[in-house]
Amino acid sequence: MNIIKATLVVTVAMALGTTASIAQQGQGGSMLDMKGMSSMDMKSMGPLQKSSMEAMDRMNKAMMQGLMDQDPDLAWMKSMAAHHQGAIDMAEAAIKNAKDEDVLKEARKTKEENEKSLKQLQAKIKKEK
């Protein structure tokens, strides 16, 4: 029971942190500028971490921008298209930096699946406009 409670507390804390970061990004901030990230020394991060954080920052901004479409269907599709592009970018970072063959295999699979999903969404978005 204590493990379940602890897991729930951590999950809620993470969700609140994500909500705060999204709200801050909507005010012109970025993931790399967040208070929680400011204590991190970007210089100590490896290429994978830097590339992934940059990809997440671009993805989050694009997702929020997509959600601003007045049409709820287009808003969701645009946001998800940005999400898939972010996954592609992060997978590419892993492909460039990972050493473990299982990780590389998963990153390639992730990239391929998200490229397919992105193309499908882009076609639907184009059709809806």
N, C-alpha and C positions, 0 to 999 in steps of 0.2 A: 504494500500500500504506500509506503514512504517513497519508493522509487517512482510510482505513478504520480504522486504529488510533486515530486522534484522535477520530473519530466514535464509536467503541466506548467509549472512555474517557469522553467527555462523556455518552453515553447511560447508562452505568453510574453515573456520578456523579449524574446527575439522578434515576435510579431510587433510589439510596441516599438522596438528599435527600428524595424523596417518602416513602419508607418511614419515615424519621426524623420527618417532619412528621406522618404519620398516627399513629405511635406516640405522639408528644407530644400530639396531639389527643385520643387515647384516655385520656390522663392529665389531661384537663381543660383543656389548652391549646387555642389556636385558631391558625389560619393567621396571623391578624393579630398574635399574640403571639410567634411563632417568633423565635428568635435571628436568623436570616437576615433577617427582616422588621424587626426592631427598629432596624436601622441606617437603614432607609428613613424618610424624613420623610413621614408621611401627609399633611401639609399641602401638600406639593409635588405630590401626586398629583392628577390631574384627576378629574372625575366618573365617567368610564368606568372608570378603574382602581379607584377606591373602591368603586363599585357591583359591579364584577366580583369584587373580593377579598371583599366581604361575601357575595356569592352563593356563591363557592367555599367560604367558611367554613361557611355554612349547609349546603351540599351535602355537604361532607366529613363533618360531624357526623351528618347524616341517613343517609348511606351507611353509616357505621360502626354506627349504631344499627340499621339494617335488617339488617346482617350478623349481628347478635346473635340473630336468630330461630333457634330450634333446628332448624326444618325447613329443610334446605338449599335447597329450591326457593323457599320464601317468603323466605329470607334473600337469595338472589340477586335475586329480583324486587323486593323492597323496596329493596335497594341500588341497583338500576338505575332504579327509579322516582325515587329521590332524585337520581340522576345526570341523568336527563332534566329534572327540575325545575330543577336547577342550570343546565343548558344553556338552558332557557327564560329564566331570570332573567338570565343573561349576554347572551343575544340581545336581551332587552328593554333592557338597559343600552346595548348597541351601537345599537339603534334610536333611543334617546333622544339619543345623543351623536355618532354617526358622521356624517360629512359626505359621504363618497364614495358615490355611488349603487350601485356594485357591492358595497360592504361592506353597505350597507343592504339590498340585495336578498338577500345571503347570510344576513344576520341574520334577516330575515323568513322565509326558507326554513328556517333552522335552528329557529326558534321553532315554525313550523307542523309540521315533521316530529317534533319532540320532544313537542309537545302531543299529537299522534296516538299516538306510542309510549307516552307517559305514561298516556293514557286506556286503552289496551289493557292495560297492566300493572296498572293499578288495578282493572280489571274482573277480571283473572285472580287478583289477590290477594284480592279480595272473594269470588270463587268458591271459592278454596282454604281460606279460613278456616272 
